[in-house]
Amino acid sequence: MTKKRKYIIGAILMVWFAFFITDFSFAKENKSPIFAVPVVMHKDGGSTEYYGLGYKVIKYVNLTVEKGTEVVKTDFGTWLMRFSFPELTDRIPMVRIAGRLYLDTGKESDIEARCGVMDGKITSTVEPFEKPTQDNQSNFGSGYEYQFVNDNSIDIYMNEKWIRFENKD
């Protein structure tokens, strides 16, 4: 092997090592990698699989009532590493209506007198860890009816109570 070829291989290895160490450091701090490309985004609120040169970073994201979108953990490994949902116990119930995502506030509605006409009904559902992608779809079940309160709020009739949901976009 010629001297020139050794220098080229050495330079390539140094650049790869710099990419590897930088993304590894970011993963340890639960941050997105710089040199890896996002390839798969899961429907759980934003968990993402990133592929780098010979390595993979998985950033697990959770939606919580208290903190909103939160990075739960970040894994660093080989391309063979598999995505597995972490224990997600405090998911926000959410529903998509008219292209907007409404999140459960955890509060009952403060409206005492309401008309008997419903504005719509939840007709489909996704898994509790997923984010609804279609109109009239929730991550907590189907068959619930709702009424619009204002531009940013709806009330959903569940378990014989009106529960307030608000748009957080």
CNS distance restraints for C-alpha pairs under 8 A (distance, minus, plus):
assign (resid   1 and name CA) (resid   5 and name CA) 6.51 0.50 0.50
assign (resid   1 and name CA) (resid   6 and name CA) 6.91 0.50 0.50
assign (resid   2 and name CA) (resid   6 and name CA) 6.44 0.50 0.50
assign (resid   3 and name CA) (resid   7 and name CA) 6.39 0.50 0.50
assign (resid   4 and name CA) (resid   8 and name CA) 6.35 0.50 0.50
assign (resid   5 and name CA) (resid   9 and name CA) 6.21 0.50 0.50
assign (resid   6 and name CA) (resid  10 and name CA) 5.98 0.50 0.50
assign (resid   7 and name CA) (resid  11 and name CA) 6.04 0.50 0.50
assign (resid   8 and name CA) (resid  12 and name CA) 6.22 0.50 0.50
assign (resid   9 and name CA) (resid  13 and name CA) 6.18 0.50 0.50
assign (resid  10 and name CA) (resid  14 and name CA) 6.18 0.50 0.50
assign (resid  11 and name CA) (resid  15 and name CA) 6.26 0.50 0.50
assign (resid  12 and name CA) (resid  16 and name CA) 6.19 0.50 0.50
assign (resid  13 and name CA) (resid  17 and name CA) 6.00 0.50 0.50
assign (resid  14 and name CA) (resid  18 and name CA) 6.16 0.50 0.50
assign (resid  15 and name CA) (resid  19 and name CA) 6.29 0.50 0.50
assign (resid  16 and name CA) (resid  20 and name CA) 6.09 0.50 0.50
assign (resid  16 and name CA) (resid  53 and name CA) 7.36 0.50 0.50
assign (resid  17 and name CA) (resid  21 and name CA) 6.04 0.50 0.50
assign (resid  18 and name CA) (resid  22 and name CA) 6.01 0.50 0.50
assign (resid  19 and name CA) (resid  23 and name CA) 6.18 0.50 0.50
assign (resid  19 and name CA) (resid  35 and name CA) 5.99 0.50 0.50
assign (resid  20 and name CA) (resid  24 and name CA) 6.01 0.50 0.50
assign (resid  20 and name CA) (resid  52 and name CA) 7.95 0.50 0.50
assign (resid  20 and name CA) (resid  53 and name CA) 7.89 0.50 0.50
assign (resid  20 and name CA) (resid  55 and name CA) 7.77 0.50 0.50
assign (resid  21 and name CA) (resid  25 and name CA) 6.06 0.50 0.50
assign (resid  22 and name CA) (resid  26 and name CA) 6.35 0.50 0.50
assign (resid  22 and name CA) (resid  33 and name CA) 7.72 0.50 0.50
assign (resid  22 and name CA) (resid  34 and name CA) 7.59 0.50 0.50
assign (resid  22 and name CA) (resid  35 and name CA) 7.97 0.50 0.50
assign (resid  23 and name CA) (resid  27 and name CA) 6.10 0.50 0.50
assign (resid  23 and name CA) (resid  32 and name CA) 7.93 0.50 0.50
assign (resid  23 and name CA) (resid  33 and name CA) 4.78 0.50 0.50
assign (resid  23 and name CA) (resid  34 and name CA) 6.18 0.50 0.50
assign (resid  23 and name CA) (resid  35 and name CA) 6.56 0.50 0.50
assign (resid  23 and name CA) (resid  36 and name CA) 7.37 0.50 0.50
assign (resid  24 and name CA) (resid  28 and name CA) 6.34 0.50 0.50
assign (resid  24 and name CA) (resid  33 and name CA) 7.75 0.50 0.50
assign (resid  24 and name CA) (resid  76 and name CA) 6.74 0.50 0.50
assign (resid  25 and name CA) (resid  29 and name CA) 6.66 0.50 0.50
assign (resid  26 and name CA) (resid  30 and name CA) 6.39 0.50 0.50
assign (resid  26 and name CA) (resid  31 and name CA) 5.07 0.50 0.50
assign (resid  26 and name CA) (resid  32 and name CA) 6.45 0.50 0.50
assign (resid  26 and name CA) (resid  33 and name CA) 5.84 0.50 0.50
assign (resid  27 and name CA) (resid  31 and name CA) 5.53 0.50 0.50
assign (resid  27 and name CA) (resid  32 and name CA) 6.68 0.50 0.50
assign (resid  27 and name CA) (resid  33 and name CA) 6.62 0.50 0.50
assign (resid  27 and name CA) (resid  57 and name CA) 7.12 0.50 0.50
assign (resid  27 and name CA) (resid  59 and name CA) 7.98 0.50 0.50
assign (resid  27 and name CA) (resid  74 and name CA) 5.62 0.50 0.50
assign (resid  27 and name CA) (resid  75 and name CA) 6.81 0.50 0.50
assign (resid  27 and name CA) (resid  76 and name CA) 6.61 0.50 0.50
assign (resid  28 and name CA) (resid  74 and name CA) 7.03 0.50 0.50
assign (resid  30 and name CA) (resid  59 and name CA) 7.28 0.50 0.50
assign (resid  30 and name CA) (resid  71 and name CA) 6.64 0.50 0.50
assign (resid  30 and name CA) (resid  72 and name CA) 7.92 0.50 0.50
assign (resid  30 and name CA) (resid  73 and name CA) 6.08 0.50 0.50
assign (resid  30 and name CA) (resid  74 and name CA) 5.34 0.50 0.50
assign (resid  31 and name CA) (resid  59 and name CA) 7.88 0.50 0.50
assign (resid  31 and name CA) (resid  74 and name CA) 7.70 0.50 0.50
assign (resid  32 and name CA) (resid  59 and name CA) 7.14 0.50 0.50
assign (resid  33 and name CA) (resid  50 and name CA) 7.57 0.50 0.50
assign (resid  33 and name CA) (resid  57 and name CA) 7.40 0.50 0.50
assign (resid  35 and name CA) (resid  52 and name CA) 6.42 0.50 0.50
assign (resid  36 and name CA) (resid  50 and name CA) 5.46 0.50 0.50
assign (resid  36 and name CA) (resid  51 and name CA) 5.00 0.50 0.50
assign (resid  36 and name CA) (resid  52 and name CA) 4.04 0.50 0.50
assign (resid  36 and name CA) (resid  53 and name CA) 7.41 0.50 0.50
assign (resid  36 and name CA) (resid  56 and name CA) 7.60 0.50 0.50
assign (resid  36 and name CA) (resid  57 and name CA) 7.68 0.50 0.50
assign (resid  37 and name CA) (resid  50 and name CA) 5.05 0.50 0.50
assign (resid  37 and name CA) (resid  51 and name CA) 5.22 0.50 0.50
assign (resid  37 and name CA) (resid  52 and name CA) 6.32 0.50 0.50
assign (resid  38 and name CA) (resid  48 and name CA) 6.60 0.50 0.50
assign (resid  38 and name CA) (resid  49 and name CA) 5.85 0.50 0.50
assign (resid  38 and name CA) (resid  50 and name CA) 4.19 0.50 0.50
assign (resid  38 and name CA) (resid  51 and name CA) 6.49 0.50 0.50
assign (resid  39 and name CA) (resid  48 and name CA) 7.52 0.50 0.50
assign (resid  39 and name CA) (resid  49 and name CA) 5.93 0.50 0.50
assign (resid  39 and name CA) (resid  50 and name CA) 5.66 0.50 0.50
assign (resid  39 and name CA) (resid  51 and name CA) 6.70 0.50 0.50
assign (resid  40 and name CA) (resid  48 and name CA) 5.70 0.50 0.50
assign (resid  40 and name CA) (resid  49 and name CA) 5.09 0.50 0.50
assign (resid  40 and name CA) (resid  50 and name CA) 7.17 0.50 0.50
assign (resid  41 and name CA) (resid  46 and name CA) 6.28 0.50 0.50
assign (resid  41 and name CA) (resid  47 and name CA) 5.89 0.50 0.50
assign (resid  41 and name CA) (resid  48 and name CA) 4.44 0.50 0.50
assign (resid  41 and name CA) (resid  49 and name CA) 6.45 0.50 0.50
assign (resid  42 and name CA) (resid  46 and name CA) 6.07 0.50 0.50
assign (resid  42 and name CA) (resid  47 and name CA) 5.33 0.50 0.50
assign (resid  42 and name CA) (resid  48 and name CA) 6.13 0.50 0.50
assign (resid  43 and name CA) (resid  47 and name CA) 7.48 0.50 0.50
assign (resid  43 and name CA) (resid 129 and name CA) 7.73 0.50 0.50
assign (resid  43 and name CA) (resid 130 and name CA) 4.88 0.50 0.50
assign (resid  43 and name CA) (resid 131 and name CA) 5.47 0.50 0.50
assign (resid  44 and name CA) (resid  61 and name CA) 7.45 0.50 0.50
assign (resid  44 and name CA) (resid  62 and name CA) 7.22 0.50 0.50
assign (resid  44 and name CA) (resid 129 and name CA) 5.00 0.50 0.50
assign (resid  44 and name CA) (resid 130 and name CA) 3.89 0.50 0.50
assign (resid  44 and name CA) (resid 131 and name CA) 5.37 0.50 0.50
assign (resid  45 and name CA) (resid  61 and name CA) 6.36 0.50 0.50
assign (resid  45 and name CA) (resid  62 and name CA) 6.30 0.50 0.50
assign (resid  45 and name CA) (resid  63 and name CA) 6.38 0.50 0.50
assign (resid  45 and name CA) (resid  69 and name CA) 7.48 0.50 0.50
assign (resid  45 and name CA) (resid 129 and name CA) 7.77 0.50 0.50
assign (resid  45 and name CA) (resid 130 and name CA) 6.58 0.50 0.50
assign (resid  45 and name CA) (resid 131 and name CA) 5.74 0.50 0.50
assign (resid  46 and name CA) (resid  60 and name CA) 7.56 0.50 0.50
assign (resid  46 and name CA) (resid  61 and name CA) 5.60 0.50 0.50
assign (resid  46 and name CA) (resid  62 and name CA) 7.65 0.50 0.50
assign (resid  47 and name CA) (resid  58 and name CA) 7.43 0.50 0.50
assign (resid  47 and name CA) (resid  59 and name CA) 5.52 0.50 0.50
assign (resid  47 and name CA) (resid  60 and name CA) 4.53 0.50 0.50
assign (resid  47 and name CA) (resid  61 and name CA) 4.72 0.50 0.50
assign (resid  47 and name CA) (resid  62 and name CA) 7.72 0.50 0.50
assign (resid  48 and name CA) (resid  58 and name CA) 5.84 0.50 0.50
assign (resid  48 and name CA) (resid  59 and name CA) 5.32 0.50 0.50
assign (resid  48 and name CA) (resid  60 and name CA) 6.74 0.50 0.50
assign (resid  48 and name CA) (resid  61 and name CA) 7.99 0.50 0.50
assign (resid  49 and name CA) (resid  56 and name CA) 7.12 0.50 0.50
assign (resid  49 and name CA) (resid  57 and name CA) 5.89 0.50 0.50
assign (resid  49 and name CA) (resid  58 and name CA) 4.50 0.50 0.50
assign (resid  49 and name CA) (resid  59 and name CA) 6.47 0.50 0.50
assign (resid  49 and name CA) (resid  83 and name CA) 7.75 0.50 0.50
assign (resid  50 and name CA) (resid  56 and name CA) 5.67 0.50 0.50
assign (resid  50 and name CA) (resid  57 and name CA) 5.00 0.50 0.50
assign (resid  50 and name CA) (resid  58 and name CA) 6.18 0.50 0.50
assign (resid  51 and name CA) (resid  55 and name CA) 6.22 0.50 0.50
assign (resid  51 and name CA) (resid  56 and name CA) 4.64 0.50 0.50
assign (resid  51 and name CA) (resid  57 and name CA) 6.48 0.50 0.50
assign (resid  51 and name CA) (resid  79 and name CA) 7.15 0.50 0.50
assign (resid  52 and name CA) (resid  56 and name CA) 5.79 0.50 0.50
assign (resid  52 and name CA) (resid  57 and name CA) 7.81 0.50 0.50
assign (resid  54 and name CA) (resid  78 and name CA) 6.42 0.50 0.50
assign (resid  54 and name CA) (resid  79 and name CA) 6.49 0.50 0.50
assign (resid  55 and name CA) (resid  76 and name CA) 7.34 0.50 0.50
assign (resid  55 and name CA) (resid  77 and name CA) 5.64 0.50 0.50
assign (resid  55 and name CA) (resid  78 and name CA) 4.44 0.50 0.50
assign (resid  55 and name CA) (resid  79 and name CA) 5.39 0.50 0.50
assign (resid  56 and name CA) (resid  76 and name CA) 5.89 0.50 0.50
assign (resid  56 and name CA) (resid  77 and name CA) 5.34 0.50 0.50
assign (resid  56 and name CA) (resid  78 and name CA) 5.35 0.50 0.50
assign (resid  56 and name CA) (resid  79 and name CA) 5.15 0.50 0.50
assign (resid  56 and name CA) (resid  81 and name CA) 7.22 0.50 0.50
assign (resid  57 and name CA) (resid  74 and name CA) 6.96 0.50 0.50
assign (resid  57 and name CA) (resid  75 and name CA) 5.64 0.50 0.50
assign (resid  57 and name CA) (resid  76 and name CA) 4.65 0.50 0.50
assign (resid  57 and name CA) (resid  77 and name CA) 6.55 0.50 0.50
assign (resid  58 and name CA) (resid  74 and name CA) 5.56 0.50 0.50
assign (resid  58 and name CA) (resid  75 and name CA) 5.07 0.50 0.50
assign (resid  58 and name CA) (resid  76 and name CA) 6.60 0.50 0.50
assign (resid  58 and name CA) (resid  83 and name CA) 7.07 0.50 0.50
assign (resid  59 and name CA) (resid  71 and name CA) 7.00 0.50 0.50
assign (resid  59 and name CA) (resid  72 and name CA) 7.86 0.50 0.50
assign (resid  59 and name CA) (resid  73 and name CA) 6.23 0.50 0.50
assign (resid  59 and name CA) (resid  74 and name CA) 4.43 0.50 0.50
assign (resid  59 and name CA) (resid  75 and name CA) 6.54 0.50 0.50
assign (resid  60 and name CA) (resid  71 and name CA) 5.85 0.50 0.50
assign (resid  60 and name CA) (resid  72 and name CA) 5.55 0.50 0.50
assign (resid  60 and name CA) (resid  73 and name CA) 5.42 0.50 0.50
assign (resid  60 and name CA) (resid  74 and name CA) 6.02 0.50 0.50
assign (resid  60 and name CA) (resid  85 and name CA) 7.71 0.50 0.50
assign (resid  60 and name CA) (resid  86 and name CA) 7.60 0.50 0.50
assign (resid  61 and name CA) (resid  69 and name CA) 6.75 0.50 0.50
assign (resid  61 and name CA) (resid  70 and name CA) 5.60 0.50 0.50
assign (resid  61 and name CA) (resid  71 and name CA) 4.42 0.50 0.50
assign (resid  61 and name CA) (resid  72 and name CA) 5.53 0.50 0.50
assign (resid  61 and name CA) (resid  73 and name CA) 7.48 0.50 0.50
assign (resid  62 and name CA) (resid  68 and name CA) 7.96 0.50 0.50
assign (resid  62 and name CA) (resid  69 and name CA) 5.82 0.50 0.50
assign (resid  62 and name CA) (resid  70 and name CA) 5.29 0.50 0.50
assign (resid  62 and name CA) (resid  71 and name CA) 6.28 0.50 0.50
assign (resid  62 and name CA) (resid  72 and name CA) 6.28 0.50 0.50
assign (resid  62 and name CA) (resid  88 and name CA) 7.16 0.50 0.50
assign (resid  62 and name CA) (resid  91 and name CA) 7.20 0.50 0.50
assign (resid  63 and name CA) (resid  67 and name CA) 7.53 0.50 0.50
assign (resid  63 and name CA) (resid  68 and name CA) 5.15 0.50 0.50
assign (resid  63 and name CA) (resid  69 and name CA) 4.56 0.50 0.50
assign (resid  63 and name CA) (resid  70 and name CA) 6.15 0.50 0.50
assign (resid  63 and name CA) (resid  90 and name CA) 7.76 0.50 0.50
assign (resid  63 and name CA) (resid  91 and name CA) 5.75 0.50 0.50
assign (resid  63 and name CA) (resid  92 and name CA) 6.16 0.50 0.50
assign (resid  64 and name CA) (resid  68 and name CA) 4.90 0.50 0.50
assign (resid  64 and name CA) (resid  69 and name CA) 6.49 0.50 0.50
assign (resid  64 and name CA) (resid  70 and name CA) 7.20 0.50 0.50
assign (resid  64 and name CA) (resid  90 and name CA) 5.82 0.50 0.50
assign (resid  64 and name CA) (resid  91 and name CA) 5.52 0.50 0.50
assign (resid  64 and name CA) (resid  92 and name CA) 5.75 0.50 0.50
assign (resid  65 and name CA) (resid  90 and name CA) 7.19 0.50 0.50
assign (resid  65 and name CA) (resid  91 and name CA) 7.21 0.50 0.50
assign (resid  65 and name CA) (resid  92 and name CA) 5.73 0.50 0.50
assign (resid  65 and name CA) (resid 105 and name CA) 7.61 0.50 0.50
assign (resid  77 and name CA) (resid  81 and name CA) 6.10 0.50 0.50
assign (resid  88 and name CA) (resid 129 and name CA) 7.21 0.50 0.50
assign (resid  91 and name CA) (resid 128 and name CA) 7.09 0.50 0.50
assign (resid  91 and name CA) (resid 129 and name CA) 6.73 0.50 0.50
assign (resid  92 and name CA) (resid 103 and name CA) 6.48 0.50 0.50
assign (resid  92 and name CA) (resid 104 and name CA) 6.24 0.50 0.50
assign (resid  93 and name CA) (resid 103 and name CA) 6.11 0.50 0.50
assign (resid  93 and name CA) (resid 104 and name CA) 5.46 0.50 0.50
assign (resid  93 and name CA) (resid 128 and name CA) 7.55 0.50 0.50
assign (resid  93 and name CA) (resid 138 and name CA) 7.43 0.50 0.50
assign (resid  93 and name CA) (resid 139 and name CA) 6.03 0.50 0.50
assign (resid  93 and name CA) (resid 140 and name CA) 5.95 0.50 0.50
assign (resid  94 and name CA) (resid 101 and name CA) 6.83 0.50 0.50
assign (resid  94 and name CA) (resid 102 and name CA) 5.54 0.50 0.50
assign (resid  94 and name CA) (resid 103 and name CA) 4.45 0.50 0.50
assign (resid  94 and name CA) (resid 104 and name CA) 6.00 0.50 0.50
assign (resid  94 and name CA) (resid 131 and name CA) 7.41 0.50 0.50
assign (resid  94 and name CA) (resid 132 and name CA) 7.28 0.50 0.50
assign (resid  94 and name CA) (resid 138 and name CA) 5.64 0.50 0.50
assign (resid  94 and name CA) (resid 139 and name CA) 5.94 0.50 0.50
assign (resid  94 and name CA) (resid 140 and name CA) 7.34 0.50 0.50
assign (resid  94 and name CA) (resid 165 and name CA) 7.74 0.50 0.50
assign (resid  95 and name CA) (resid 101 and name CA) 5.75 0.50 0.50
assign (resid  95 and name CA) (resid 102 and name CA) 5.32 0.50 0.50
assign (resid  95 and name CA) (resid 103 and name CA) 6.70 0.50 0.50
assign (resid  95 and name CA) (resid 132 and name CA) 6.23 0.50 0.50
assign (resid  95 and name CA) (resid 136 and name CA) 6.81 0.50 0.50
assign (resid  95 and name CA) (resid 137 and name CA) 5.63 0.50 0.50
assign (resid  95 and name CA) (resid 138 and name CA) 4.12 0.50 0.50
assign (resid  95 and name CA) (resid 139 and name CA) 6.73 0.50 0.50
assign (resid  96 and name CA) (resid 100 and name CA) 5.39 0.50 0.50
assign (resid  96 and name CA) (resid 101 and name CA) 4.41 0.50 0.50
assign (resid  96 and name CA) (resid 102 and name CA) 6.16 0.50 0.50
assign (resid  96 and name CA) (resid 132 and name CA) 5.90 0.50 0.50
assign (resid  96 and name CA) (resid 133 and name CA) 6.84 0.50 0.50
assign (resid  96 and name CA) (resid 134 and name CA) 6.39 0.50 0.50
assign (resid  96 and name CA) (resid 135 and name CA) 5.13 0.50 0.50
assign (resid  96 and name CA) (resid 136 and name CA) 5.65 0.50 0.50
assign (resid  96 and name CA) (resid 137 and name CA) 5.56 0.50 0.50
assign (resid  96 and name CA) (resid 138 and name CA) 6.45 0.50 0.50
assign (resid  97 and name CA) (resid 101 and name CA) 6.54 0.50 0.50
assign (resid  97 and name CA) (resid 102 and name CA) 7.55 0.50 0.50
assign (resid  97 and name CA) (resid 134 and name CA) 7.88 0.50 0.50
assign (resid  97 and name CA) (resid 135 and name CA) 4.77 0.50 0.50
assign (resid  97 and name CA) (resid 136 and name CA) 5.13 0.50 0.50
assign (resid  97 and name CA) (resid 137 and name CA) 7.36 0.50 0.50
assign (resid  98 and name CA) (resid 135 and name CA) 5.76 0.50 0.50
assign (resid  98 and name CA) (resid 136 and name CA) 7.68 0.50 0.50
assign (resid  99 and name CA) (resid 134 and name CA) 7.52 0.50 0.50
assign (resid  99 and name CA) (resid 135 and name CA) 6.10 0.50 0.50
assign (resid 100 and name CA) (resid 167 and name CA) 6.84 0.50 0.50
assign (resid 100 and name CA) (resid 169 and name CA) 7.55 0.50 0.50
assign (resid 101 and name CA) (resid 132 and name CA) 7.82 0.50 0.50
assign (resid 101 and name CA) (resid 167 and name CA) 5.74 0.50 0.50
assign (resid 101 and name CA) (resid 168 and name CA) 7.15 0.50 0.50
assign (resid 101 and name CA) (resid 169 and name CA) 7.12 0.50 0.50
assign (resid 102 and name CA) (resid 153 and name CA) 7.47 0.50 0.50
assign (resid 102 and name CA) (resid 154 and name CA) 7.72 0.50 0.50
assign (resid 102 and name CA) (resid 165 and name CA) 5.47 0.50 0.50
assign (resid 102 and name CA) (resid 166 and name CA) 4.87 0.50 0.50
assign (resid 102 and name CA) (resid 167 and name CA) 4.25 0.50 0.50
assign (resid 102 and name CA) (resid 168 and name CA) 6.65 0.50 0.50
assign (resid 103 and name CA) (resid 165 and name CA) 5.10 0.50 0.50
assign (resid 103 and name CA) (resid 166 and name CA) 5.36 0.50 0.50
assign (resid 103 and name CA) (resid 167 and name CA) 6.24 0.50 0.50
assign (resid 103 and name CA) (resid 168 and name CA) 7.03 0.50 0.50
assign (resid 104 and name CA) (resid 163 and name CA) 7.56 0.50 0.50
assign (resid 104 and name CA) (resid 164 and name CA) 6.36 0.50 0.50
assign (resid 104 and name CA) (resid 165 and name CA) 4.42 0.50 0.50
assign (resid 104 and name CA) (resid 166 and name CA) 6.62 0.50 0.50
assign (resid 105 and name CA) (resid 163 and name CA) 7.95 0.50 0.50
assign (resid 105 and name CA) (resid 164 and name CA) 5.98 0.50 0.50
assign (resid 105 and name CA) (resid 165 and name CA) 5.54 0.50 0.50
assign (resid 105 and name CA) (resid 166 and name CA) 6.69 0.50 0.50
assign (resid 106 and name CA) (resid 163 and name CA) 7.39 0.50 0.50
assign (resid 106 and name CA) (resid 164 and name CA) 7.27 0.50 0.50
assign (resid 107 and name CA) (resid 163 and name CA) 6.09 0.50 0.50
assign (resid 107 and name CA) (resid 164 and name CA) 5.91 0.50 0.50
assign (resid 108 and name CA) (resid 161 and name CA) 7.10 0.50 0.50
assign (resid 108 and name CA) (resid 162 and name CA) 5.78 0.50 0.50
assign (resid 108 and name CA) (resid 163 and name CA) 4.46 0.50 0.50
assign (resid 108 and name CA) (resid 164 and name CA) 5.71 0.50 0.50
assign (resid 109 and name CA) (resid 155 and name CA) 6.58 0.50 0.50
assign (resid 109 and name CA) (resid 162 and name CA) 5.43 0.50 0.50
assign (resid 109 and name CA) (resid 163 and name CA) 5.35 0.50 0.50
assign (resid 109 and name CA) (resid 164 and name CA) 5.16 0.50 0.50
assign (resid 118 and name CA) (resid 145 and name CA) 6.49 0.50 0.50
assign (resid 118 and name CA) (resid 146 and name CA) 5.93 0.50 0.50
assign (resid 118 and name CA) (resid 147 and name CA) 5.45 0.50 0.50
assign (resid 119 and name CA) (resid 145 and name CA) 7.61 0.50 0.50
assign (resid 119 and name CA) (resid 146 and name CA) 5.94 0.50 0.50
assign (resid 119 and name CA) (resid 147 and name CA) 4.89 0.50 0.50
assign (resid 119 and name CA) (resid 148 and name CA) 6.67 0.50 0.50
assign (resid 120 and name CA) (resid 136 and name CA) 7.86 0.50 0.50
assign (resid 120 and name CA) (resid 145 and name CA) 5.74 0.50 0.50
assign (resid 120 and name CA) (resid 146 and name CA) 5.54 0.50 0.50
assign (resid 120 and name CA) (resid 147 and name CA) 6.84 0.50 0.50
assign (resid 121 and name CA) (resid 136 and name CA) 6.57 0.50 0.50
assign (resid 121 and name CA) (resid 142 and name CA) 7.93 0.50 0.50
assign (resid 121 and name CA) (resid 143 and name CA) 6.23 0.50 0.50
assign (resid 121 and name CA) (resid 144 and name CA) 5.63 0.50 0.50
assign (resid 121 and name CA) (resid 145 and name CA) 4.18 0.50 0.50
assign (resid 121 and name CA) (resid 146 and name CA) 6.02 0.50 0.50
assign (resid 122 and name CA) (resid 136 and name CA) 4.54 0.50 0.50
assign (resid 122 and name CA) (resid 137 and name CA) 5.66 0.50 0.50
assign (resid 122 and name CA) (resid 138 and name CA) 6.89 0.50 0.50
assign (resid 122 and name CA) (resid 141 and name CA) 7.85 0.50 0.50
assign (resid 122 and name CA) (resid 142 and name CA) 5.03 0.50 0.50
assign (resid 122 and name CA) (resid 143 and name CA) 5.34 0.50 0.50
assign (resid 122 and name CA) (resid 144 and name CA) 5.35 0.50 0.50
assign (resid 122 and name CA) (resid 145 and name CA) 6.25 0.50 0.50
assign (resid 122 and name CA) (resid 146 and name CA) 7.84 0.50 0.50
assign (resid 123 and name CA) (resid 136 and name CA) 5.65 0.50 0.50
assign (resid 123 and name CA) (resid 137 and name CA) 6.13 0.50 0.50
assign (resid 123 and name CA) (resid 142 and name CA) 5.20 0.50 0.50
assign (resid 123 and name CA) (resid 143 and name CA) 5.85 0.50 0.50
assign (resid 123 and name CA) (resid 144 and name CA) 7.93 0.50 0.50
assign (resid 124 and name CA) (resid 136 and name CA) 6.60 0.50 0.50
assign (resid 124 and name CA) (resid 137 and name CA) 4.73 0.50 0.50
assign (resid 124 and name CA) (resid 138 and name CA) 6.63 0.50 0.50
assign (resid 124 and name CA) (resid 141 and name CA) 7.14 0.50 0.50
assign (resid 124 and name CA) (resid 142 and name CA) 5.28 0.50 0.50
assign (resid 124 and name CA) (resid 143 and name CA) 7.93 0.50 0.50
assign (resid 125 and name CA) (resid 132 and name CA) 7.41 0.50 0.50
assign (resid 125 and name CA) (resid 137 and name CA) 5.15 0.50 0.50
assign (resid 125 and name CA) (resid 138 and name CA) 4.83 0.50 0.50
assign (resid 125 and name CA) (resid 139 and name CA) 5.43 0.50 0.50
assign (resid 125 and name CA) (resid 140 and name CA) 6.73 0.50 0.50
assign (resid 125 and name CA) (resid 141 and name CA) 5.27 0.50 0.50
assign (resid 125 and name CA) (resid 142 and name CA) 5.78 0.50 0.50
assign (resid 126 and name CA) (resid 130 and name CA) 6.15 0.50 0.50
assign (resid 126 and name CA) (resid 131 and name CA) 7.37 0.50 0.50
assign (resid 126 and name CA) (resid 132 and name CA) 6.34 0.50 0.50
assign (resid 126 and name CA) (resid 137 and name CA) 7.28 0.50 0.50
assign (resid 126 and name CA) (resid 138 and name CA) 6.29 0.50 0.50
assign (resid 126 and name CA) (resid 139 and name CA) 4.90 0.50 0.50
assign (resid 126 and name CA) (resid 140 and name CA) 7.58 0.50 0.50
assign (resid 126 and name CA) (resid 141 and name CA) 7.74 0.50 0.50
assign (resid 127 and name CA) (resid 139 and name CA) 5.60 0.50 0.50
assign (resid 127 and name CA) (resid 140 and name CA) 7.65 0.50 0.50
assign (resid 128 and name CA) (resid 139 and name CA) 4.78 0.50 0.50
assign (resid 128 and name CA) (resid 140 and name CA) 6.12 0.50 0.50
assign (resid 129 and name CA) (resid 139 and name CA) 7.37 0.50 0.50
assign (resid 130 and name CA) (resid 139 and name CA) 6.53 0.50 0.50
assign (resid 131 and name CA) (resid 138 and name CA) 7.81 0.50 0.50
assign (resid 131 and name CA) (resid 139 and name CA) 6.74 0.50 0.50
assign (resid 132 and name CA) (resid 137 and name CA) 5.64 0.50 0.50
assign (resid 132 and name CA) (resid 138 and name CA) 5.52 0.50 0.50
assign (resid 132 and name CA) (resid 139 and name CA) 6.31 0.50 0.50
assign (resid 133 and name CA) (resid 137 and name CA) 7.17 0.50 0.50
assign (resid 137 and name CA) (resid 142 and name CA) 7.35 0.50 0.50
assign (resid 138 and name CA) (resid 142 and name CA) 6.94 0.50 0.50
assign (resid 144 and name CA) (resid 156 and name CA) 6.68 0.50 0.50
assign (resid 144 and name CA) (resid 157 and name CA) 6.14 0.50 0.50
assign (resid 144 and name CA) (resid 158 and name CA) 6.38 0.50 0.50
assign (resid 145 and name CA) (resid 156 and name CA) 5.89 0.50 0.50
assign (resid 145 and name CA) (resid 157 and name CA) 5.76 0.50 0.50
assign (resid 146 and name CA) (resid 154 and name CA) 6.72 0.50 0.50
assign (resid 146 and name CA) (resid 155 and name CA) 5.53 0.50 0.50
assign (resid 146 and name CA) (resid 156 and name CA) 4.28 0.50 0.50
assign (resid 146 and name CA) (resid 157 and name CA) 6.10 0.50 0.50
assign (resid 147 and name CA) (resid 154 and name CA) 5.68 0.50 0.50
assign (resid 147 and name CA) (resid 155 and name CA) 5.40 0.50 0.50
assign (resid 147 and name CA) (resid 156 and name CA) 6.62 0.50 0.50
assign (resid 148 and name CA) (resid 153 and name CA) 6.35 0.50 0.50
assign (resid 148 and name CA) (resid 154 and name CA) 4.37 0.50 0.50
assign (resid 148 and name CA) (resid 155 and name CA) 6.41 0.50 0.50
assign (resid 149 and name CA) (resid 153 and name CA) 5.30 0.50 0.50
assign (resid 149 and name CA) (resid 154 and name CA) 5.03 0.50 0.50
assign (resid 149 and name CA) (resid 155 and name CA) 6.66 0.50 0.50
assign (resid 150 and name CA) (resid 154 and name CA) 7.06 0.50 0.50
assign (resid 152 and name CA) (resid 166 and name CA) 5.59 0.50 0.50
assign (resid 152 and name CA) (resid 167 and name CA) 5.07 0.50 0.50
assign (resid 153 and name CA) (resid 164 and name CA) 6.92 0.50 0.50
assign (resid 153 and name CA) (resid 165 and name CA) 5.69 0.50 0.50
assign (resid 153 and name CA) (resid 166 and name CA) 4.41 0.50 0.50
assign (resid 153 and name CA) (resid 167 and name CA) 6.23 0.50 0.50
assign (resid 154 and name CA) (resid 164 and name CA) 5.98 0.50 0.50
assign (resid 154 and name CA) (resid 165 and name CA) 5.33 0.50 0.50
assign (resid 154 and name CA) (resid 166 and name CA) 6.45 0.50 0.50
assign (resid 155 and name CA) (resid 162 and name CA) 5.72 0.50 0.50
assign (resid 155 and name CA) (resid 163 and name CA) 5.32 0.50 0.50
assign (resid 155 and name CA) (resid 164 and name CA) 4.61 0.50 0.50
assign (resid 155 and name CA) (resid 165 and name CA) 6.04 0.50 0.50
assign (resid 156 and name CA) (resid 162 and name CA) 5.41 0.50 0.50
assign (resid 156 and name CA) (resid 163 and name CA) 5.26 0.50 0.50
assign (resid 156 and name CA) (resid 164 and name CA) 6.61 0.50 0.50
assign (resid 156 and name CA) (resid 165 and name CA) 7.39 0.50 0.50
assign (resid 157 and name CA) (resid 161 and name CA) 5.56 0.50 0.50
assign (resid 157 and name CA) (resid 162 and name CA) 4.50 0.50 0.50
assign (resid 157 and name CA) (resid 163 and name CA) 6.38 0.50 0.50
assign (resid 158 and name CA) (resid 162 and name CA) 6.28 0.50 0.50
assign (resid 158 and name CA) (resid 163 and name CA) 6.93 0.50 0.50
